[in-house]
Structure formats: C-alpha cells, structure tokens
Amino acid sequence: MLLIRHLWLLLLLSLSSISCAFAQNTDWEIYKTRFVSEDGRVIDTFNKISHSEGQGWGMLFAEANNDRATFDRIWRWTRKNLSRPDVFLFSWRYDPLQKPPVKDPNNASDGDVLIAWALFKAAKRWNESNYETASVAIRADIVKHLVRDYAGYTVLLPGMSGFSEQESLDLNLSYWVIPAFIAFAIKEPEQPWSKLIVDGQRLLAGSRFGQHALPTDWIRLSENGQLSPSKDWPSRFGYDAVRIPLYFIWGSALTTELKQPFSEFWKRGEMILPWVDVLSGKTANYQASAGIQAVRALVYNDSAFLQKQPQMTDDYYSTSLLLLSKLAASPQ
C-alpha cells in the first residue's frame, strides 16, 4: 500500500511539476498538418519513414487534444501496418519505399509503451473499453517479452530480438517512459512497473560517463552489474538520451542529484548543444534544435520557453520533443 500511495504522489507531482499550463490546440493543428497523413501515418519527414514511437507520440498528442477522430486514424494505421502476428507488440520501422515496407519485424519497446499508454489514457477520456482491452494486451506482452531481471536490476529490453550478448545487455534509458510506468503500476500493482521506475533511477545514477557525467544513448549492463557506454553505438549523450530528462521529469523521477549533470551540460548563457561524445569530449558545433531546447527548458523550469510554437523550420523530431515537453509541463 505504501508503494501505491507513493506512485499516486508521483503521478500527482508529474501532473503539476511546472506551474504553467499550455494550450496545445494550435500546436496540434500544426503537427497534424505537417506530420500526420490522411490515413493516420505519423511521418518522420527527415528520414521519410515512420516508427512505432512516432505513432505512439501522435496518439498521445491526439488524446491530449481530445481529437478522437485523429486518434482513431493513427491507431487504425498502426494496427494495420505495424502489428505483429505473434505478439501484441509492433514492428518498429515502416519505409514506404521498401518492399515490403516493414522489412524488420523487430519491435522497439518505447513504441510499445507509448502506444499502450495512449490507449490507456484514451480509454479513460472517451470511456471506450476497446482501447483499454488493447492496452492491457500490449502491457501483458511488454512484461512477458521485454521486462527482465538481470545483474540486480529490473530492466526493459529495447526489443524482442538483439541487444543481448552472452555476458551483457544493451539498454536505452530513453525507453523508460516514466509517467506511463506510473500509470500502469497504479492499475497493475502486481506487475513490475514500479521496479522499472526505481531501477531506471539506479541505472541513470550509475551511467555517469566522462567529464560531463552524462548517460550515453545506449548503455551496456554487464552480468556483474557494471555499467558502461555500449560498444555497438557511438559513445554519445545525443538524440536518444535527450529524452531521458524529459521522461524522468514528466514522471517526477529526476531527483536534484540526477538532474545535475543535465543542468551542467546545458548551462544558462552558453550555446545549447545537441550531443557530446562522453569519452572523447567532442561536441556538436551547432546549436540544438528547438525540441532539445524545450527539454532543457524542462530541466531549468523555464516556462517562458515552453510557450514557443513550432516553426516550419523545426523538423519532425524537434517538433515532437517540443510538444512532448509541453505535455510534460502541463497538468493533464
């Protein structure tokens, strides 16, 4: 009971962690016009593809804006094009220029979590049991196929295939969608969602690499519990890892101690960088996008920046981060 009360408190905090509320209607209309096709495909316009992650974001934005028609379009397209026949999970990538468009059936667990969470929220908003039935099925297969106890941690595998070697796992902490885990934990206290939250904090605390003490996009957890940058990806705090403070702040799980490296890296008055190689110290030589700056605004509790509207120069990912940051800062 104490744990459930604590999760309720986290949920309440996550809904009021920044005092300003933001109307999303105009932002959502801009997003829909630029990135959501008539049939419900959320398009990464930079790469000309779609992802399960993006479909989940689109569903979250539609639910937050009480846009059931668009929510249903996105959900319908997702089921039709990304559903796997063997499990209630979703293939991660759709490329319309390939034949077939889904060449890799593997899933991405953050996409699965986001879709399940959007359905969970939609079931409550519109009193639609079919959404909750689908969310329950996805959550069950996330737990069955993707949650694992390893080296003293409860972890979320990035996908059903790959990411596991004989003596280590590769993990992506930006897949820890903390507010979703909180909602699921309250609904299903017998499932390992609360353990994922606690061990996500432990993993983040142990993933302070290089002079900036930042996590990399991909981390390696060895069977002895040692954490290091994964050798299979660049050793960067970059375009994946920037979502870590976003989701942890959204779920009120980023303690002052955990926040400190992000605050230091994105110091006020300095050029805001999108990435740094934590081992070599090399950084990008250009300014971070508006979306990454929005995540920084969350770190600094900068409500003024979060009133910014998406611009035509902002690409799909930047615009998505901006809208996600606004949602994270807004009482729902």
QUISUL-V254364 format. One record per residue. N is the residue number from 1. RES is the residue in one small letter. D_FIRST is the distance of its C-alpha to the first C-alpha in Angstrom with 1 decimal. Layout:
BEGIN
N & RES & D_FIRST
N & RES & D_FIRST
END
This chain:
BEGIN
1 & m & 0.0
2 & l & 3.8
3 & l & 5.4
4 & i & 5.1
5 & r & 6.2
6 & h & 8.6
7 & l & 9.8
8 & w & 10.6
9 & l & 12.4
10 & l & 14.2
11 & l & 15.2
12 & l & 16.6
13 & l & 18.3
14 & s & 19.8
15 & l & 21.3
16 & s & 23.0
17 & s & 23.7
18 & i & 27.4
19 & s & 28.8
20 & c & 31.4
21 & a & 31.0
22 & f & 33.5
23 & a & 35.2
24 & q & 35.5
25 & n & 38.1
26 & t & 41.1
27 & d & 39.4
28 & w & 38.3
29 & e & 41.8
30 & i & 43.2
31 & y & 40.8
32 & k & 41.5
33 & t & 45.2
34 & r & 45.4
35 & f & 42.9
36 & v & 42.0
37 & s & 44.8
38 & e & 45.7
39 & d & 44.2
40 & g & 40.9
41 & r & 41.3
42 & v & 39.8
43 & i & 42.6
44 & d & 42.5
45 & t & 45.9
46 & f & 46.6
47 & n & 46.3
48 & k & 47.2
49 & i & 44.3
50 & s & 40.9
51 & h & 37.6
52 & s & 34.4
53 & e & 32.7
54 & g & 35.1
55 & q & 34.6
56 & g & 30.9
57 & w & 31.7
58 & g & 34.2
59 & m & 31.7
60 & l & 29.2
61 & f & 32.1
62 & a & 33.4
63 & e & 30.0
64 & a & 29.7
65 & n & 33.2
66 & n & 32.8
67 & d & 35.5
68 & r & 34.9
69 & a & 38.3
70 & t & 38.0
71 & f & 34.5
72 & d & 35.9
73 & r & 38.9
74 & i & 37.0
75 & w & 34.6
76 & r & 37.7
77 & w & 39.5
78 & t & 36.6
79 & r & 36.3
80 & k & 40.1
81 & n & 40.8
82 & l & 37.9
83 & s & 36.1
84 & r & 36.4
85 & p & 37.7
86 & d & 35.7
87 & v & 32.1
88 & f & 30.2
89 & l & 30.7
90 & f & 33.5
91 & s & 36.6
92 & w & 36.4
93 & r & 39.9
94 & y & 42.6
95 & d & 46.1
96 & p & 48.5
97 & l & 51.5
98 & q & 50.6
99 & k & 51.4
100 & p & 48.9
101 & p & 46.8
102 & v & 43.8
103 & k & 45.3
104 & d & 42.2
105 & p & 39.6
106 & n & 37.0
107 & n & 33.8
108 & a & 32.1
109 & s & 28.4
110 & d & 28.0
111 & g & 30.0
112 & d & 27.9
113 & v & 24.7
114 & l & 26.5
115 & i & 27.9
116 & a & 24.7
117 & w & 23.0
118 & a & 26.1
119 & l & 26.1
120 & f & 22.4
121 & k & 23.3
122 & a & 26.6
123 & a & 25.2
124 & k & 23.4
125 & r & 26.4
126 & w & 29.0
127 & n & 27.1
128 & e & 28.5
129 & s & 26.9
130 & n & 29.1
131 & y & 27.5
132 & e & 24.0
133 & t & 25.6
134 & a & 27.2
135 & s & 24.2
136 & v & 22.2
137 & a & 25.3
138 & i & 25.5
139 & r & 21.9
140 & a & 22.3
141 & d & 25.5
142 & i & 24.2
143 & v & 21.6
144 & k & 24.4
145 & h & 27.2
146 & l & 26.1
147 & v & 22.9
148 & r & 24.0
149 & d & 23.1
150 & y & 26.0
151 & a & 27.2
152 & g & 23.8
153 & y & 22.3
154 & t & 20.5
155 & v & 23.1
156 & l & 24.3
157 & l & 27.9
158 & p & 30.3
159 & g & 31.8
160 & m & 32.4
161 & s & 35.8
162 & g & 36.8
163 & f & 35.0
164 & s & 34.8
165 & e & 37.5
166 & q & 38.0
167 & e & 36.5
168 & s & 34.4
169 & l & 32.4
170 & d & 33.2
171 & l & 30.3
172 & n & 30.2
173 & l & 27.5
174 & s & 28.6
175 & y & 27.1
176 & w & 23.5
177 & v & 22.9
178 & i & 19.8
179 & p & 19.2
180 & a & 19.5
181 & f & 17.0
182 & i & 14.4
183 & a & 15.4
184 & f & 15.4
185 & a & 11.9
186 & i & 10.4
187 & k & 12.9
188 & e & 12.6
189 & p & 9.4
190 & e & 11.5
191 & q & 14.2
192 & p & 15.0
193 & w & 14.9
194 & s & 12.5
195 & k & 14.8
196 & l & 17.7
197 & i & 16.7
198 & v & 16.3
199 & d & 19.4
200 & g & 21.2
201 & q & 21.1
202 & r & 22.3
203 & l & 25.1
204 & l & 26.1
205 & a & 26.4
206 & g & 28.5
207 & s & 30.7
208 & r & 32.9
209 & f & 36.3
210 & g & 39.7
211 & q & 40.9
212 & h & 38.5
213 & a & 35.4
214 & l & 34.3
215 & p & 32.7
216 & t & 35.1
217 & d & 34.8
218 & w & 34.4
219 & i & 33.1
220 & r & 33.7
221 & l & 31.2
222 & s & 33.2
223 & e & 32.2
224 & n & 32.3
225 & g & 29.7
226 & q & 32.4
227 & l & 32.2
228 & s & 35.4
229 & p & 36.9
230 & s & 37.5
231 & k & 41.2
232 & d & 41.4
233 & w & 41.0
234 & p & 42.4
235 & s & 40.7
236 & r & 39.8
237 & f & 37.1
238 & g & 38.2
239 & y & 37.7
240 & d & 34.6
241 & a & 32.9
242 & v & 33.4
243 & r & 30.5
244 & i & 28.1
245 & p & 27.9
246 & l & 27.9
247 & y & 24.8
248 & f & 23.0
249 & i & 23.9
250 & w & 23.0
251 & g & 19.4
252 & s & 19.5
253 & a & 19.3
254 & l & 22.9
255 & t & 22.8
256 & t & 26.1
257 & e & 27.0
258 & l & 26.4
259 & k & 28.3
260 & q & 31.3
261 & p & 33.3
262 & f & 33.2
263 & s & 34.3
264 & e & 37.1
265 & f & 38.3
266 & w & 38.5
267 & k & 40.1
268 & r & 41.3
269 & g & 45.0
270 & e & 45.4
271 & m & 46.0
272 & i & 42.6
273 & l & 42.8
274 & p & 41.2
275 & w & 41.2
276 & v & 42.0
277 & d & 42.8
278 & v & 40.7
279 & l & 43.2
280 & s & 46.5
281 & g & 45.5
282 & k & 47.3
283 & t & 46.1
284 & a & 46.9
285 & n & 49.9
286 & y & 48.8
287 & q & 46.4
288 & a & 43.0
289 & s & 42.6
290 & a & 41.3
291 & g & 38.0
292 & i & 37.4
293 & q & 38.5
294 & a & 35.8
295 & v & 33.2
296 & r & 34.8
297 & a & 34.6
298 & l & 30.8
299 & v & 30.9
300 & y & 33.2
301 & n & 31.5
302 & d & 35.0
303 & s & 34.6
304 & a & 38.4
305 & f & 38.7
306 & l & 36.1
307 & q & 38.4
308 & k & 40.8
309 & q & 41.7
310 & p & 42.4
311 & q & 46.0
312 & m & 48.3
313 & t & 48.6
314 & d & 44.8
315 & d & 44.3
316 & y & 41.5
317 & y & 39.2
318 & s & 39.8
319 & t & 39.3
320 & s & 36.1
321 & l & 34.7
322 & l & 35.9
323 & l & 34.2
324 & l & 30.9
325 & s & 31.0
326 & k & 31.7
327 & l & 28.7
328 & a & 26.5
329 & a & 28.0
330 & s & 27.7
331 & p & 25.1
332 & q & 24.5
END
